[in-house]
Amino acid sequence: MPDSPNQKANARLIASAPDLLEALRLAEIELNTAAELLHDAQASENCAQRAIEARAAITKAEGN
């Protein structure tokens, strides 16, 4: 039975997961840095919130 489009998409996602996780780890670092350096309170808060969300996704991906 040939792979369905959904199965192929899932396989591509699984194959890319390590790269996606590493990119998210780097993004979290950059977001935390930006949150500390920005002089605009709202932008800083937004970066900090995105970093928290990134950390939650990383934790979930790592099974912790």
DARAQUI-V871168 format. One record per backbone hydrogen bond with DSSP energy under -1.0 kcal/mol. NH is the residue of the N-H (numbers start at 0). CO is the residue of the C=O. If there is no record, write none. Layout:
nh->NH co->CO
nh->NH co->CO
This chain:
nh->7 co->3
nh->8 co->4
nh->9 co->5
nh->10 co->6
nh->11 co->7
nh->12 co->8
nh->13 co->9
nh->14 co->10
nh->15 co->11
nh->19 co->15
nh->20 co->16
nh->21 co->17
nh->22 co->18
nh->23 co->19
nh->24 co->20
nh->25 co->21
nh->26 co->22
nh->27 co->23
nh->28 co->24
nh->29 co->25
nh->30 co->26
nh->31 co->27
nh->32 co->28
nh->33 co->29
nh->34 co->30
nh->35 co->31
nh->36 co->32
nh->37 co->33
nh->43 co->39
nh->44 co->40
nh->45 co->41
nh->46 co->42
nh->47 co->43
nh->48 co->44
nh->49 co->45
nh->50 co->46
nh->51 co->47
nh->52 co->48
nh->53 co->49
nh->54 co->50
nh->55 co->51
nh->56 co->52
nh->57 co->53
nh->58 co->54
nh->59 co->55
nh->60 co->56
nh->61 co->57
nh->63 co->58
